[in-house]
Amino acid sequence: MKVFSRVVRLRTYGPMRFFDITPAAAEIAQRCSGEGVLRVFSKGSTSALVLAPPGILDELSAVLSKLIPVEGWRHGNAYAHLRSVVLSTVRYIPVKRGRLVIPDGYRLYFLETRPVLNHWREVVTELFCSSR
């Protein structure tokens, strides 16, 4: 088994802004000529990774905002932590012959849940690949 890793750095702003990281994930997947899995991990406790079609992002944001409102928490940005927990900071994506195995039209997004400007974030990717 071969393992490839890469850190993807991105500058974000928010709150509730989605950043398409599909091209970076697809580029890493190309290193696998057989079958494998790509683990994608968002460093930090207030971000999330979302695998979804672009057409539902506004609705997803609205539902999360309704379920987990900004105000009313003892901890100042508890809402951001909770949104991150609900959605997860880790995704596992199958890889076959250098391609991500995801539904047609779906994209992988990094979600910035907090109201920040020019915030640097890191996404750690690890590709576990078996050759044929």
Buried (B, 14 or more C-beta within 10 A) or exposed (E): EEEBEBEBEBEBEBBBBBBBBBEBBBEBBEBBBBBBBBBBBBEBEBBBBBBBEEEEBEEBBEEBBEEBEBEEBEEEBBBBBBBBEEBEBEBEBEBEEBEBBBEEEBBBBBBBBBBBEEBEBBBBBBBBBEEE
